[in-house]
Amino acid sequence: MIARTAEFVVKNGKLNVVKDAIDQFVRTVHVSEPGTPIYISLQDEENEFKFLHFMVFESEGAEQKHHGAVYTQKFVEILYPNCKKEPVHKKFKYVGGL
């Protein structure tokens, strides 16, 4: 299993645009990617403009499918211009637990 995070801060005035895009994107991932058992979007309670996406891929192939999907590219095209700076991605190794 491969776990990743993506952390980003949305520009002022762009919160609704990004939240709508997140909602559509996460729903699409859930129905289109059986190899992605977990994909969640978390919004910071203290800073409503800050988000953390947490995702788990069953394999490198599942991760590649996710990154190559048309809906992922569409989400990126909406998200990146509406962030204060480019999202920060981190990759983690699975150790245990659920």
PyMOL commands that set and color helices and strands:
alter all, ss='L'
color gray80, all
select helices_A, chain A and resi 15-32+60-68+70-82
alter helices_A, ss='H'
color red, helices_A
select strands_A, chain A and resi 2-9+38-43+50-57+88-93
alter strands_A, ss='S'
color yellow, strands_A
deselect
rebuild
show_as cartoon
